[in-house]
Amino acid sequence: MRNQGMVLIAVAVILVGILLLVGNLFNVNVWAVCFPLGLILLGLFVIFRPRMVGPGVESHTMLFGDFNRVGPGELPAEEFWGFIVDGTYDLTKYDIPPGETIIRGFSFISDIEIFAPADVGVSITGASFVTEFKLDGGEEETYFLSPFHWKSDGYKMAERQVRFELTQFIGDIKLRRF
């Protein structure tokens, strides 16, 4: 299976390079066209994105945002989009339903902290230019231009599973298991 987040990042970098090359070759002010067009597309995206996610999935869009998901209640499937995002998921205080709950995140810069009980299977997939991952306060691992994937032991056999799919340009992920 291909990592779609890495493909998305690669396509964005290629498009920016092509636009800058065309602008330099033909002496065109690319910024004067692309910036207003980008704002229009961003506005349309904010309006129509919540309608594009599946049923039962919460969708959040923010430019700059801090969010804390700490329960109580049932952990919902969720998707968030943002430019700079600082998020906390405290799964120890949620009622996690049996089966797999998927949380997707798309951002330019993100700092995600996850607290998970030991009996819950956790899977984290990251597609980033740079990803830093720290498990249980241990040494931080850095991944540069490579997909990141981590699964807890016995993830497939766990009754309750939470899968994080994170796509960002620069990502910092911390996971603590209790």
C-alpha positions in Angstrom: 0.0 0.0 0.0 1.4 3.4 -0.9 1.6 6.1 1.6 -0.8 8.8 0.2 0.5 11.5 2.5 4.0 11.2 1.1 2.7 11.4 -2.4 0.7 14.5 -1.5 3.8 16.2 -0.1 5.8 15.2 -3.2 3.2 16.6 -5.6 3.0 19.9 -3.6 6.8 20.3 -3.7 6.9 19.5 -7.5 4.0 22.0 -8.3 5.7 24.8 -6.3 9.0 24.1 -8.1 7.2 24.2 -11.5 5.4 27.4 -10.7 8.7 29.1 -9.6 10.5 27.9 -12.7 7.8 29.1 -15.1 7.8 32.5 -13.2 11.5 32.9 -13.6 11.7 31.7 -17.2 8.9 34.0 -18.5 9.3 36.8 -16.0 5.8 36.3 -14.6 4.8 37.3 -11.1 3.5 33.9 -10.0 2.7 35.2 -6.5 0.3 37.8 -7.9 -1.8 35.0 -9.4 -1.3 32.1 -7.0 -1.9 33.9 -3.7 -5.4 35.1 -4.5 -6.3 31.8 -6.2 -5.0 29.9 -3.2 -7.2 32.0 -0.9 -10.2 31.3 -3.0 -9.5 27.6 -3.0 -8.9 27.6 0.7 -12.3 29.3 1.3 -14.0 26.7 -0.9 -12.3 23.9 0.9 -13.4 25.2 4.3 -17.0 25.4 3.1 -17.2 22.0 1.5 -14.8 19.8 3.5 -17.2 18.8 6.3 -19.6 17.4 3.6 -16.9 15.2 2.1 -16.1 13.1 5.2 -18.0 9.9 5.9 -20.9 9.5 8.2 -20.0 9.5 11.9 -16.7 11.2 11.4 -16.2 14.6 13.0 -14.3 17.1 10.8 -12.5 20.2 12.2 -10.7 22.9 10.3 -8.5 25.5 11.9 -5.7 27.8 10.9 -3.9 27.9 14.2 -5.3 25.7 16.9 -4.8 23.9 20.2 -7.2 21.2 21.0 -7.5 18.7 23.8 -9.5 15.5 23.5 -9.7 14.2 27.0 -13.2 12.7 27.4 -15.3 11.6 29.1 -17.6 9.9 26.5 -17.0 7.7 23.5 -14.0 8.4 21.3 -15.3 9.6 17.9 -13.7 9.0 14.6 -12.2 12.4 13.6 -10.4 14.3 10.9 -8.7 17.6 11.5 -7.1 20.1 9.1 -4.9 23.0 10.2 -1.8 25.0 9.5 -0.2 24.9 13.0 -1.8 22.4 15.3 -1.1 21.5 18.9 -3.2 18.5 20.0 -3.6 16.2 22.9 -5.5 12.9 22.9 -6.0 11.4 26.3 -7.4 8.0 25.5 -7.3 6.9 29.2 -10.4 9.0 29.9 -12.4 7.9 26.8 -14.7 5.0 26.3 -13.2 3.5 23.2 -15.6 1.4 21.2 -14.7 -2.2 20.1 -13.1 -2.3 16.7 -10.9 0.3 15.1 -11.4 4.1 15.5 -9.5 6.2 12.9 -8.2 9.7 13.6 -6.8 11.6 10.6 -4.8 14.8 10.8 -3.5 17.1 8.0 -1.4 20.1 8.9 1.7 22.0 8.0 3.3 21.9 11.5 1.8 19.7 14.2 2.7 18.6 17.8 0.5 15.7 18.8 0.6 14.1 22.2 -1.2 10.8 22.9 -1.8 9.1 26.2 -3.1 5.6 25.7 -4.0 2.7 28.1 -1.9 -0.5 27.7 -4.9 -2.6 26.7 -5.8 -0.4 23.7 -4.0 -1.1 20.4 -2.5 2.0 18.9 -1.2 2.5 15.4 0.5 5.7 14.2 1.3 6.4 10.6 3.0 9.7 9.7 3.9 11.2 6.3 6.1 14.2 6.8 9.1 16.0 5.5 10.4 15.7 9.1 8.9 13.5 11.8 10.0 13.3 15.4 8.6 10.5 17.5 9.1 9.9 21.2 7.7 6.8 23.0 7.1 6.7 26.7 9.5 9.6 27.4 12.4 7.7 25.8 14.8 9.0 23.3 13.4 10.9 20.4 13.7 9.4 16.9 13.8 11.6 13.8 12.6 10.5 10.4 13.6 12.7 7.4 11.7 12.3 4.1 10.6 8.8 5.0 7.2 7.5 6.1 6.8 6.7 9.7 4.8 3.8 11.1 4.5 2.4 14.6 2.1 -0.2 16.1 1.7 -1.4 19.6 2.4 -5.0 20.4 -0.7 -7.1 19.7 -2.4 -4.3 17.8 -4.2 -6.7 15.5 -5.5 -8.8 18.4 -6.6 -5.9 20.6 -10.4 -5.6 21.1 -10.2 -1.8 21.0 -7.9 -0.1 18.4 -7.1 3.5 17.6 -5.3 4.3 14.4 -3.8 7.8 13.8 -3.0 8.8 10.2 -1.1 12.0 10.3 0.1 14.0 7.3 2.2 17.1 8.0 5.2 18.9 6.7 6.9 19.0 10.2 5.5 16.6 12.8 6.3 16.0 16.5 4.5 12.9 17.9 4.7 11.8 21.5 3.1 8.7 22.8 2.8 7.6 26.5 1.3 4.2 27.3 -0.1 3.4 30.8 
